[in-house]
């Protein structure tokens, strides 16, 4: 799995900005709730994704926003590594059935059952997690496998 740092940082900033706006706060109001002293410009560059945020600073911002850092990171990850912003991945059922890798046997069986009615489906995060578990692999690895199948 390849990581595009610029995209990841931009999506992270977007999620921080969304949380701030959900709270109805300006950047100045968020800044006043932070433990450390940073400029409004620095906070703006985090939200725009033009400046990398350290892990400690990220956690500090999450604490100020009363948000769990791992929840925010999960949303970022889903947006960056899924086919669409809402976290769904397209599965070409014909290609899934034709794949011969043993680790994807559960995927192949599942796809064969669905293939009679449709040629492709879109899986959400919950379905991807369950299918990855059945295949004995991490969700991110399965998503990469599904993308490769769709690209062939």
Secondary structure as the mmCIF struct_conf table of DSSP 4:
data_model
#
loop_
_struct_conf.conf_type_id
_struct_conf.id
_struct_conf.beg_label_comp_id
_struct_conf.beg_label_asym_id
_struct_conf.beg_label_seq_id
_struct_conf.end_label_comp_id
_struct_conf.end_label_asym_id
_struct_conf.end_label_seq_id
HELX_RH_AL_P HELX_RH_AL_P1 UNK A 5 UNK A 22
TURN_TY1_P TURN_TY1_P1 UNK A 23 UNK A 24
HELX_RH_AL_P HELX_RH_AL_P2 UNK A 27 UNK A 33
BEND BEND1 UNK A 35 UNK A 36
HELX_RH_AL_P HELX_RH_AL_P3 UNK A 40 UNK A 48
TURN_TY1_P TURN_TY1_P2 UNK A 49 UNK A 49
BEND BEND2 UNK A 50 UNK A 51
HELX_RH_AL_P HELX_RH_AL_P4 UNK A 55 UNK A 64
TURN_TY1_P TURN_TY1_P3 UNK A 65 UNK A 66
HELX_RH_AL_P HELX_RH_AL_P5 UNK A 69 UNK A 81
BEND BEND3 UNK A 82 UNK A 84
TURN_TY1_P TURN_TY1_P4 UNK A 85 UNK A 86
BEND BEND4 UNK A 87 UNK A 87
STRN STRN1 UNK A 89 UNK A 92
HELX_RH_AL_P HELX_RH_AL_P6 UNK A 93 UNK A 98
HELX_RH_3T_P HELX_RH_3T_P1 UNK A 102 UNK A 104
HELX_RH_AL_P HELX_RH_AL_P7 UNK A 105 UNK A 114
TURN_TY1_P TURN_TY1_P5 UNK A 115 UNK A 117
BEND BEND5 UNK A 119 UNK A 119
STRN STRN2 UNK A 120 UNK A 123
HELX_RH_AL_P HELX_RH_AL_P8 UNK A 125 UNK A 135
TURN_TY1_P TURN_TY1_P6 UNK A 136 UNK A 136
BEND BEND6 UNK A 137 UNK A 137
HELX_RH_AL_P HELX_RH_AL_P9 UNK A 139 UNK A 151
#
